[in-house]
Amino acid sequence: MKKLTKSSQYEKIVAHMTDPNSDGSGLTPHEQEMCNRWNEAWTLIRNYHSTSDAAAILMKRFPGLSRATAYRDCTNAVSMFGDISKSTKEGIRHLSTEIIKDSVAIARLKNNEDGMRLGGLAIAKVGGVNDTDPDLPDFSLLESNTYEFALPESFMNVLQVMVSGGKIDLRDMVNSIGKHAEEAIIVPDQEEHNESD
C-alpha cells in the first residue's frame, strides 16, 4: 500500500475545496481537520494581516497544535487562497469585497438598513459595475482602414444591373459569375491508370 505524501494531501484538499459539490467524503479525518485549520488560518490572516498573530490564535483554537504546524497551516492557507501581501488588482478587489460583505453582515444583525445600503454601494464601487472598465483600450485611438476592391468590368456590370433594379439578388450574381468559371478537369493518376490496364 502506497503511503500518502504531504503533496498529495495538499492536492486532495485543494481538489476538495475547488469542488462545490464535494461533501468531504474523499478526505480522511486527518485531512478534513487540516482543511478546517487552513480555512481558519486564512480567515485569521485576512483579519489580522500577520502570520505570527494568526498562528498564535490558531494554536488557541486548536489545542495541542504546535507552533511549527500552525505556521505550516498558515503557509498552506496562503498557498491555497493566495498571498494577500502580493495581491493583484483582482485580489485586492476580492479582499475589499469580502471585508465589505462582513460589514454588511454586521449591519444586518444590527438592523442597520443604511449600513446595508452603503455596503451594497461600496461593493458596486469596488467591483466597478457603475463605471466603464478602465482596462478597456481607447477605441478612439484605433486607425480606421479603407479597403479597396478591384472587380472585373463584367462583375461591375452585374452589380450595376442589380442595383438599378432596386434589389440585390445574389443568386443572379453567383449564376453570372458561374458562367465565367472554368470546370475542373480531374486527370486520373498515371500509375492507377496503368494498374487498371
Disulfide bonds with the S-S distance in Angstrom:
none
